[in-house]
Amino acid sequence: MKRQGYSLRFRLLQSAALTLILFLGLTGIVLDQAFRQSAWQNVESTLTAQVYGLIAVADQQGELLYLPEAVQEPGFNRLGSGLFGLLLDSQGRELWRSQSAVVIDYSRLVDEIESATLGEPVFTHSKVPDVFVLSYKVLWQLGPQQSSEYTFVVLRNPDAYEDEVTSFRGSLWFWLAVVVIGLTVVQWLVMRWGLSPLSRLADELRSLESREGSLLTGDYPTEIEGVTRNLNLLITAERAQREKYRTTLADLAHSLKTPLSILSNTTTRLSDQQEETAQLITDQVHRMNDLVSYQLERAVTSASQIARQAVPVSACAKRLEQALSKVYQAEQVDLSMVVGDETFYGDERDLMELLGNLLDNACKYGNGTVRLTVFGGEALLLIVEDDGPGIPKERHGLIMERGTRLDSDTPGQGIGLAVVSEIVARYGGDVAIDDAELGGAKFTVTLPL
């Protein structure tokens, strides 16, 4: 199945954007984790320094340690500061708490506090309650022969830490998004510049349709030079072949003129009894002359040069009915036509060729019944049906190709339907093949008005 058209620039831009998003996304995750770890270590360092500050102001009174009610760190002296200090003896009994910790209940932090090892700070984050805990167990020398263990504990509310991490994360992802958008725009501009030779090549190819004898002459990058060179060879070969066709058709037309003239002159000398035969031969000679001229014009005329005239469909259908009734007189074909005052806008010879091929095929391959129906309106619909064996659905596309035939027993070259397809395409129309109510094939030609 043929793919729908797609943009190379869009594919490249999409790939670059996805790569940027993936790379910067991973970078953002790494930076976020690094900042979170750094902030964690900063909290640990701060609480360690504050523990050392408490140890520095601790004083011995008898066999116990003493800490002043107010210490140097302001957070310990203010309610609601989120910073709390505790001093516990070796039995876990409280000896001192900071003014900020007057109402704090640390009973659920016993495991965190008791996890401290002698001479080494232990930093943890308790989820219930949500608080940072740093406990530091020391061995205090009370006398020459006496020492005791004490645990200094500092607690800190994690709100400031979470706010800092959240703020950094928001800024990080915002600026990474800005970078992605900015780099995507830059990539688009770079790709537009880099792919501009392809756009120029497409424009030059389109311009060749209206410039006979010209070739691709633009200055293109090395990567495209091979393509342009081969295209020029193809264009040259195609024009040579088209010129050969024109010459051959012109020679054919010239060769036919003499025998046609002889036939035309001979009919004028026939007797009155043979007047009907003479008229028939004269009509067909004129028809042959018209066909030669028509085919010559088709060989050199593009769709944009079609002479569009109002042609009554009924008149053309009547002429074809008379001609086909004589051709298939022996087969006794029942050719019915449902034609009103519909009008075809174009070359009358195109309509004759189109309908003639469709009706001739229907008469040739049908079993004796052929019907032509014409509808007008927003588009002109020409429907030709027969009662023959029909056309298999898998052969619908193939049958319209030049040289293709389904019935090798019936005389023909497989050109008629290809001519129909070419004419319809020149007018921007469409040909549909279906099963007819009569039992055979149904051809529906839609021509825009």
N, C-alpha and C positions, 0 to 999 in steps of 0.2 A: 504493500500500500504506500502510495506516495505521501511524503510528509508535507505538511503545510509549510509555507515560507517562514523563515525565521531570520533574525538579525544576528550576524556574526559579532557586531559591536556589542549587542546586548548580552550575548553569551560570554564574551570576554569580560565585559563589565560585571556581569553576575558572578563569574568565577573569581575575579579580583576582589569584589565586595565580600563574598563568602570567605575568601582567604583572610582578608583583613579582619572580619568579624571573629573568625576562629582564632587568629593570632592575638589580636588585642583582647579578646575574651579571656584566653589563657593567661595573657600578661596581667589583666586585671585581677584574675583569681590569685595569681602569684603575689602581686603587689598587696592585695587585700590581706592575704595570710601573713605576709612579711610585716605589714604595718600592725596587724593585730598582735603578732608575736612581740614586736618592738614595744607596743603599748603595754603589753603584759609584763615584759621585763622592766619597763619604766615604773610600773606600779610596785613591782617587787623591790626594785632598788630604793624607791621612795620610802616604802614601809620599813625596809632594813635600816635605812638612815635614821628613821624616826625611833626605831627600837634602840639603836645605838645612842640616840639622844636621851632616851629614858634611862639607859644604863649609866650614862655620864652624870646624871643629876641624882642617881640613887645614893643614899647615905645609910650608914650602919648606925643603929641605935640598940645597943646591947647585943642581943643575939638575933635581932631582926633587921631587915632592910626597911628603909623609909624613903618615900618619894614625896616631894612637896605637893600641896594641893593644886597649885598652878605651876605649869611647866612652861618652857620657852616656846614650844610649838603651839600657836594660837588655836589650832583645831581641837586640841585636847581640852581647851578651857571653855569651849562654846557649845551649848546645846544645839543640835540640828546640823552640826558641821559635817557629819558623816564619818568622822575620825574618832576612834575610841582606843583607850589604853587600859591594860590590866596588868597586875603583878600578882602571881600566885606562888605559894611556897611548894615544897616538895610533895606535900600531901594534896595539892590542888586547891588549898584554901585561899581565898582572896585576901590579899594584904593591902591592895590599893587599886582604885579605879579612877580614871580621869573624870573631870566635871561633865564632859560631853557624854559619858557612859553611865550617867546616874540611873537611867531607866532601862538600860539594855539588859536583855536576858541571854546569857551565853551558855545556858545549860545544854543546848543542843549542839554546841561546838566542842564538847569535851573531847571527842575522838580526834578532831583536828588539832586541838591544843596539846593533847597527850602524845601526838605523833612526833613531837619535837625531839630531836636528839641533842645530846650535850655538845655545846660549842658550835652548832651549825643551825642557821635559821631555816625554818621549814615554811614555804609559802604555798597556800592552797586557796581554792575558790569554793566556798560552801554554797550549795544551791538552796538549802533550807536551814537557816535563813540565807537570803542572797547577800553574801558579804565576802570580801577578801580577808584572809586570816594569815598573819605571819607570827609564828611563835618561835621564841629563842630561849633555849634552856642553858643556864650558866651555873657554874660552880663558884659560890662566893666564899672567900676565905674570911671567916669571922674571928679567928684567933690563930695562935701558933699551932694548935692541935685540933682546931675545929673549923669545919666548912659545911656548907649547906647548898642544896640545889634550889634555884629560883627560875621561874618561867616568866619572861616578859612577852606580853601579847599585844599586838596592834591589829585593830580591825578597821576596815574601810568600806564604805558603801560603794558599790560598783557603778552607780549611775553616771558619774563623770567619765569613767572608762568607756562605758557603752555609748555615751553621747559622742565622745571623741571618735570612736570607731565608726559609728553610724555616719557622722559628719564626713569623715574621710572617705567612707565608702560611697556616699552620695556624690561627693565632688569627683571622686575617681571615675565612676561610671558615667557621669555627665560629660567629663572632658574626653573620656575614651569614645563616647558616642559622637562628640563633636569631631574628634580626630577621624573616626570612621567616615563620617559624612564628608569632611573636608578632603580626605584622601580619595574617596570615591569620586568626588567631583573632579579632582585632579586627574584621576585615572581616566575618567570620561573624556576630559579635554585631550589627554595624551593619546587615547585611542582614536578620537576623532581626527587628530592630526596625523597619527600613524596610518589610519585606514583611508585617509583622503584620496590616495592614488586609486583605490578601488572605486570610490565614488566618481572620480574623474573618468575612469575607464568605463563605468556604466553609462555616464552621460555621453561620452563619445560614441559608445555603441548605439545608443538611442538616436544620436544625430546622424548616424550612417544611414538610417532608414530613408532620410530625405536628401542624401548627398550621394548621387551616383558617381562611381569611379573613385571615391575617396577611401582611404585606409586609416587605421589607427596610427596617429603621428605624435601623440603626446609623449612627454618625457616621464618615464615611469621608473621606479626602483628596479634594481637588478632582479629581485625575486619575481617581478611581474613581467619582465621583458620576454621571458620564454612564452608566457601566455599570450601576450600581445603579438608576438611573432607568429605563433601558430594560428591565432585568430585571423591575422592578415592573410596567411596562406589559405585558410578556410574561406574567407570572404572572396579572395581572388578566384579560388576554384569554383565557388558557388556562382559567381558572376559569369565566369566562363561557361559554366554549364547552362545558366539561364540564357546567355547569348546564343548558345548552341540550339537550345529549344526554340528561341525566336527565329533563328535562321531556318531551322528545319520546318517550322510552321509556315514561314513565309514561302519557302520553296514548295511545300505541299500545296499551299493556296494558289501559287502561281501555276503549278502543274495541273491543278484541277480546273483552272479557268478555261483552258482550251476545250477539254471534252465537255464541260458544262455549256460552253457557248455553242458547240456543235449540237448537243441535245436540244438546246433552246431553239436553235434555228430549224432543226429537223421537225419539231412539233408544229411549226407554222406552216409546213408543207403537207401535213396530213389532211386527209379528206374530211368532208363534213361528217361522214358516218363515224369517224374516229375522233370527233371533237371532244367527247368526254375523256377519252384516253389522253388526248393531247393536253387537255386542261390539267389532268392529274399529273402528267409528267412535268408540265410547266410549273405547277405548284411545288412539286418536290425539288425541281432544279433551283427554284427560288429559295426553298427551305435549305438546300445544301449550301447555296451561296451565303445565306444568313448565318448558318452554322460555322462556315469557314471564317467569316468576319468576326463572329462572336468569339470563337476560340482564340483568334489572333489578339483581340482586345483583352481577353482574360489573361493571356500570357504576360501582358505588359502593364496591366492596370492594378493598382492597389485598392484596398477597401475604401480609403478616403477619397478616391476619384470616381466612385460610382455615381452615375447620372440618375438621380432619384426623380421618377415621374409617377404620376398616379395611373396605375394600370388596373382596369377592371378584371377581377379574377374570373368572372363568369365567361368572358370572351375567350380567354386563354384556355379555360377548361373545355369550352365547346369545340374549339379547334382540335384539342388533343383527343377529345372523344371521337370526332370524325376520323382522325388519322388512325387511332388505335382500333376502331371498329373495322377498318379495312385490313390492317395488319393481322388481326386475330379473327378475321371473318370465319375461317374454317373451324376455329375452336369454339365459336358461338359464345363469347364472353359476355356476361351480363354486367355491363358497366353503368352503375347508377351514380348520379351526382346531386348533392344537396348544396347548392351554391346560390347565394343571394346577391346583394349589391356590394359585397366586400371589395375593398381596394388594396392593392399591393403597391407600396411606394418603393420604386427601384427601377431596374432595367427589365423591360418586358421579357427579354431573352433569358434572363436569369430565372424568372418565374416559369417560363416554358421548359427550360432545361430541368429545373427542380421537380416540377409536377410530372413532366414527361418521364423522367427516370423512375420516380416512385410508382406511377401508374403502369409503366411498361413492366417493371419488376412484378407488380401485383398480378398483371395479366399473364405473365410468363410462368410464375411459380404457383399461382392459385389454381383452384379446381373449377373455375368458370364464373365466379362471382367477385366483383370488385366494387368498392364503394368509396367515393370521395365526399368528404364533409368539410365545409369551410365555415369558420366562425370569425366574427369581427369583435371590436371593442377596444380594450387597451392594447391588445396585441392581435396579430393575425394568426389564426390556427388553421393549419391544413392537415386533415386527418385522412389517411389512405389505409383501407382495410381490405383483406382478401380472405378466402376460405381455404387456403392451402394448408400445408403441414405446420406452418409457423416456424419460429426461430427459437432455439433453446436459449434460456437466459444467460448461460455462461458464454454464449457466442454473440451477445448483443454488441459488445464493444468491438469485437474482432470483425464483424460483418461490415463495419463502416470503413475498414482499411482498404486502401487501393490494392487490387489484385486478389482479394480474398473472396472465395465463393463457397457456399455450402452444398450446392447441387452441381456436381461435375457432369451430369448427364445432359443438362440443359445448356444450349449454346450461350456464350457470354465470356466477358473478360474480367469481371469483378471490378469494374470501374464506375458504374452508375451511381451506387450509394456513396462512394468516395467523393464523386463530383457533387452530390447532394450535400454532403457534410461540409465541403469547402465553400459552397455557395452560402449555406446557412451561417457558417462562421464569419464570412465577409459582412453579413448584415447584423452580426451580433446576436444571432438567434440560437436555437437549441433543437436537437432532434432526439425524440424519445421513442423507444421500441417497447411494445407490450403485446399481450394476447388480444386478438380481435374478438368481437362478439360473433363474427361469422365463423370463427374457429381457427383462423390463420394468424397472420402477422398484422400488427397495427403500428403504423408510423405516424407520429404526431410531430409536426414542425411548428415551432413557435417563433414568430418574427416580430420584433418590436416595431411599433409604428412611429 
